[in-house]
Amino acid sequence: MQALLSAIASMPLPTDAVRIFHGRGGRFPGCEQWALDAYPPVFVLTSFAPAAEDELAAVQAALQARWAQIAPAGEPLNWVFQHRGEALRLQGRADTRLMDGSVPEVHTVTENGARYRVHVLKGQNHGLFLDMAEGRRWVQGHVAALCRTRQGGNAEPAGLADPSHGDAAATTATPAAATATAAPRSRRAPKVLNLFAYTCAFSVAALRAGASQVVNVDMGHGAIAIGQQNHRLNGIDHGASFLAHDIFSSWGKITRGGPYDLVIADPPSYQKGSFVATKDYARLVRRLPDLLLPGGHALLCLNAPELDMEFLHALVREHAPGMRFVERVANPAVFADVEEGRALKVGVYVYDGE
């Protein structure tokens, strides 16, 4: 585990939520089981195989040594260990324990100027997928660019101000939302559909960038509730709607809310009773032409190591032939994988309206 210890020894003081060490990418032989994340003010060490106590003690010593060098005066070291073996993963569980310090009762982190609620002591997922950081950045940039184009280059994206000043974000979002229906497409702010929204981080990114409306759909009531909190954390009180529904049983309602300038789909690769990529992604893709405006874009995400980008390309060719591939959004550099096809796939497609 020397590569992990070396990464700790050289890490800067984290301010945003970020991955520090990614062993699963295969770039560090012998460290494939380890991942280290920062959800300031807490570090989270994850092992995908059983970890020995002497290994955890080595991490403790490394964190303590580096923390003594980089920590603000008086700030304690806080870290959590989570074991996610294969059997636990299949059950949707994880064994988690606090190793040092404490975890805030209400835990809020930042990313690219936005604020998000996280929970690192329960479950496999902590409320913000760090590997999707560049996807959120792409959404923010894409929506902001559409706003500038449609408003003659004078648009001021809604939430790119300091998120601690909530009124600024809300004030700029309100007029866009109020006028979106009446305004011609050439002038109105973009409308976004966020499928498998989880805690709605994509929605926050889009609305902060000036979107007029984001429709968030996820069957998890708890995740949607956290998503609503995330909007309030960022001073966004207009423009977002939340549907705690099964997407495949709600196409009528979803379609009536459109058409959309951007559709985001970030489904689980395999979640029994919800979504299985090899079976259900085709059902989703064939709906895209009915959901998108001509010239609209889809951001399609796939986090299944056994499926590569060609899986998405083939689905689009067969089930949405009026769409074409534009680009693949790069993952954060720390998530680099020796086999690119196994890493997270995030593809951008445009609908030509045919």
C-alpha positions in Angstrom: 0.0 0.0 0.0 3.0 2.3 -0.4 1.5 4.2 -3.2 -1.5 5.2 -1.0 0.8 6.3 1.8 2.9 8.3 -0.7 -0.2 10.0 -2.0 -1.2 11.0 1.6 2.4 12.3 2.3 2.2 14.7 -0.7 -1.5 15.7 -0.7 -2.4 19.4 -0.3 -4.9 20.6 2.1 -8.3 19.7 0.5 -10.9 22.5 0.3 -13.4 20.9 -2.1 -14.7 17.4 -2.0 -12.2 15.4 -4.1 -10.6 12.0 -4.6 -7.1 11.9 -3.4 -6.1 8.3 -4.3 -7.7 5.9 -6.8 -6.4 2.4 -6.6 -9.1 0.8 -8.6 -7.8 2.3 -11.8 -5.0 -0.2 -11.8 -2.1 2.3 -12.0 -0.7 1.3 -8.7 -0.1 -2.5 -8.5 -1.0 -3.9 -5.1 -3.2 -1.0 -4.2 -6.3 -1.9 -6.3 -8.5 -2.2 -3.2 -7.9 1.3 -1.9 -9.6 4.7 -2.4 -9.1 7.8 -0.4 -11.5 10.7 -0.6 -11.8 14.1 1.1 -15.2 15.4 2.1 -13.8 18.3 4.1 -13.4 18.3 7.1 -13.4 14.4 6.9 -11.3 11.9 5.0 -12.9 8.7 3.9 -10.7 5.6 3.2 -12.5 2.9 1.3 -11.3 -0.7 0.9 -12.9 -3.1 -1.5 -11.3 -6.1 0.2 -10.7 -6.9 3.9 -8.1 -4.6 5.5 -5.7 -5.7 8.2 -5.4 -3.6 11.4 -1.8 -2.9 10.7 -2.7 -1.5 7.3 -5.2 0.8 8.9 -2.6 1.8 11.5 -0.2 2.7 8.7 -2.9 5.0 7.2 -3.6 6.5 10.5 0.1 7.3 11.0 0.4 8.8 7.5 -2.7 10.9 7.9 -1.5 12.2 11.3 1.9 13.1 9.9 0.6 14.9 6.9 -2.2 16.6 8.8 0.4 18.0 11.3 2.0 19.7 8.3 -1.0 21.1 6.4 -3.8 21.5 8.9 -5.1 24.9 10.0 -4.2 25.7 13.6 -6.3 23.8 16.0 -8.2 21.7 13.4 -8.4 18.0 14.4 -7.9 15.1 12.0 -11.2 13.4 11.1 -11.3 10.2 9.1 -13.6 7.3 8.4 -12.9 3.8 7.2 -15.4 1.9 5.0 -15.2 -1.7 3.9 -17.1 -2.5 0.7 -16.3 -6.1 -0.1 -18.1 -7.8 -3.0 -20.7 -9.5 -0.7 -21.5 -6.2 1.0 -21.6 -4.4 -2.4 -24.2 -6.9 -3.8 -26.3 -6.3 -0.6 -26.0 -2.5 -1.0 -24.2 -2.3 2.4 -20.9 -1.2 3.8 -19.2 -1.6 7.1 -18.2 1.9 8.2 -16.4 3.1 11.3 -15.1 6.4 12.6 -11.3 6.1 13.1 -10.3 9.5 14.4 -12.0 12.8 15.3 -15.6 13.4 14.4 -18.0 13.9 11.5 -20.2 17.0 11.4 -23.9 16.2 12.2 -24.8 18.3 9.3 -22.0 17.8 6.7 -21.8 20.2 3.8 -19.0 20.2 1.2 -18.1 22.4 -1.8 -17.3 21.6 -5.4 -16.6 24.2 -8.1 -18.4 26.9 -6.0 -21.5 24.9 -5.2 -22.5 23.4 -1.9 -23.8 19.9 -1.3 -25.0 17.8 1.7 -23.2 14.5 2.2 -23.4 11.6 4.7 -20.2 9.6 5.1 -21.2 7.3 7.9 -24.0 5.4 6.2 -24.4 3.5 3.0 -22.1 3.0 0.1 -22.9 6.3 -1.5 -22.2 9.6 0.3 -24.5 12.0 -1.6 -22.0 13.3 -4.2 -20.3 11.1 -6.8 -16.8 12.6 -7.0 -16.0 10.9 -10.4 -18.8 12.9 -12.0 -17.1 16.3 -11.1 -16.2 17.0 -14.8 -19.7 16.0 -15.9 -21.2 18.6 -13.6 -18.6 21.1 -14.8 -19.6 20.3 -18.4 -23.3 20.9 -17.6 -22.5 24.2 -16.0 -20.4 25.4 -18.9 -22.9 24.1 -21.6 -25.9 25.8 -19.9 -23.9 29.1 -19.4 -22.9 29.0 -23.1 -26.5 28.5 -24.2 -27.6 31.4 -22.1 -24.9 33.7 -23.5 -25.8 32.7 -27.1 -29.5 33.2 -26.6 -29.2 36.5 -24.8 -26.7 38.1 -27.2 -23.7 37.4 -25.1 -24.9 39.5 -22.1 -26.3 36.7 -19.9 -25.0 36.5 -16.4 -25.2 32.9 -15.2 -27.4 32.6 -12.2 -25.4 30.9 -9.6 -21.8 31.6 -10.5 -21.8 34.2 -7.7 -20.6 33.1 -4.3 -23.1 30.4 -3.2 -23.1 31.7 0.3 -25.0 34.7 -1.1 -28.1 32.7 -1.7 -30.3 35.7 -2.8 -28.0 36.4 -5.8 -28.6 32.9 -7.2 -32.3 33.0 -6.5 -32.8 36.5 -7.9 -31.2 35.7 -11.3 -33.0 32.4 -11.6 -36.5 33.8 -10.9 -36.9 36.1 -14.0 -35.7 33.3 -16.3 -38.1 30.8 -14.8 -41.0 33.3 -15.0 -40.4 34.2 -18.7 -39.4 30.8 -20.0 -42.8 29.8 -21.3 -43.6 33.1 -23.1 -40.1 33.8 -24.5 -39.1 32.5 -27.9 -36.5 29.8 -27.8 -33.9 32.2 -29.2 -34.1 34.3 -26.0 -35.2 32.0 -23.2 -32.9 30.2 -20.8 -32.3 26.5 -21.3 -34.7 23.8 -19.9 -33.1 20.7 -18.5 -34.3 17.2 -17.6 -32.3 15.3 -15.0 -33.0 11.6 -15.0 -31.8 9.3 -12.2 -31.2 12.6 -10.4 -30.0 11.1 -7.0 -29.3 14.2 -4.9 -29.7 16.6 -7.8 -26.1 17.9 -8.1 -26.5 18.2 -11.9 -29.6 20.4 -11.3 -27.7 22.6 -9.0 -24.9 23.0 -11.6 -27.5 23.8 -14.4 -29.5 26.3 -12.4 -26.4 28.1 -11.1 -25.4 28.5 -14.7 -28.7 30.1 -15.7 -31.1 27.3 -16.7 -34.7 28.4 -16.5 -36.0 25.1 -15.3 -34.7 21.6 -14.3 -37.0 18.7 -13.8 -35.4 16.1 -11.5 -36.7 12.6 -11.5 -35.5 9.8 -9.2 -37.5 7.0 -7.5 -35.6 7.5 -4.2 -37.6 9.7 -2.0 -34.7 10.2 0.4 -32.3 11.2 -2.4 -34.8 13.7 -3.8 -35.2 15.2 -0.3 -31.5 15.7 -0.1 -31.6 17.2 -3.6 -34.1 19.8 -2.4 -31.8 20.6 0.5 -28.9 21.1 -2.0 -30.9 23.7 -3.9 -31.6 25.6 -0.7 -27.9 25.4 0.3 -27.1 27.2 -3.0 -29.8 29.8 -2.6 -31.9 28.3 -5.4 -35.6 28.6 -4.7 -37.0 28.8 -8.2 -36.7 26.7 -11.4 -36.3 23.2 -9.9 -39.0 20.6 -9.7 -38.7 17.2 -8.1 -40.5 14.0 -9.1 -39.9 11.0 -6.8 -41.2 8.6 -9.5 -40.1 5.4 -11.3 -38.9 6.9 -14.6 -40.2 4.1 -16.8 -43.7 4.5 -15.3 -43.7 8.3 -15.7 -42.9 9.0 -19.3 -46.2 10.7 -19.9 -45.6 13.3 -17.2 -41.9 13.7 -18.1 -42.6 14.2 -21.8 -45.4 16.8 -21.1 -42.8 18.8 -19.2 -40.7 19.1 -22.3 -39.3 19.5 -24.8 -35.8 20.0 -23.2 -32.6 21.6 -24.4 -30.6 19.1 -22.3 -31.4 15.7 -21.0 -29.0 14.1 -18.4 -29.2 10.4 -17.7 -26.9 9.0 -15.0 -28.5 5.6 -14.1 -27.0 2.9 -11.9 -25.4 0.2 -14.0 -27.1 -2.5 -12.0 -29.8 -2.0 -9.4 -32.3 -4.8 -9.1 -35.9 -3.5 -9.5 -34.7 -0.1 -10.8 -32.3 -0.3 -13.7 -30.1 -2.8 -15.4 -27.9 -1.2 -18.1 -27.9 -4.1 -20.6 -31.7 -4.3 -20.5 -33.0 -0.8 -19.7 -30.7 1.7 -21.3 -32.2 1.0 -24.7 -35.6 1.8 -23.3 -34.3 5.1 -22.1 -32.4 6.1 -25.3 -35.4 5.5 -27.6 -37.3 8.2 -25.7 -34.7 10.9 -26.3 -36.0 12.2 -29.6 -39.4 12.8 -27.9 -37.8 14.6 -25.1 -35.3 16.9 -26.9 -35.7 20.0 -28.9 -34.0 19.9 -32.3 -30.4 20.9 -31.6 -30.8 19.7 -28.0 -28.2 17.6 -26.3 -28.1 14.4 -24.2 -25.5 13.7 -21.6 -25.5 9.9 -21.2 -23.5 8.3 -18.3 -22.4 4.7 -17.9 -20.5 3.4 -14.9 -20.3 -0.3 -15.8 -16.7 -1.6 -16.1 -17.8 -4.4 -18.4 -19.4 -2.0 -20.9 -17.4 0.5 -23.0 -18.4 3.6 -25.0 -19.3 1.5 -28.0 -22.2 0.1 -25.9 -23.7 3.7 -25.8 -22.9 4.5 -29.4 -24.6 1.3 -30.6 -27.7 2.1 -28.5 -28.0 5.6 -30.0 -27.4 4.3 -33.5 -30.2 1.7 -33.2 -32.8 3.5 -31.0 -32.2 7.2 -31.7 -30.7 7.4 -35.2 -31.5 11.2 -35.4 -28.8 11.7 -32.7 -25.0 11.8 -33.2 -22.0 11.6 -30.9 -20.3 14.9 -30.1 -17.7 14.2 -27.4 -16.7 12.1 -24.4 -16.3 14.2 -21.2 -13.0 13.4 -19.6 -13.0 12.0 -16.0 -11.1 13.9 -13.3 -7.4 13.0 -13.8 -7.2 11.2 -10.4 -9.7 8.7 -11.8 -7.4 7.6 -14.7 -7.6 3.9 -15.5 -5.1 1.7 -17.2 -8.1 0.3 -19.2 -10.1 3.4 -20.4 -13.0 1.3 -21.4 -13.6 0.2 -17.8 -13.7 3.8 -16.4 -16.8 6.0 -16.1 -18.2 6.8 -19.5 -19.9 10.2 -20.0 -20.9 10.9 -23.6 -22.5 14.0 -25.2 -24.9 13.5 -28.1 -26.9 16.0 -30.1 -30.3 15.6 -31.6 -30.5 16.8 -35.2 -34.3 16.7 -35.2 -34.7 14.0 -37.8 
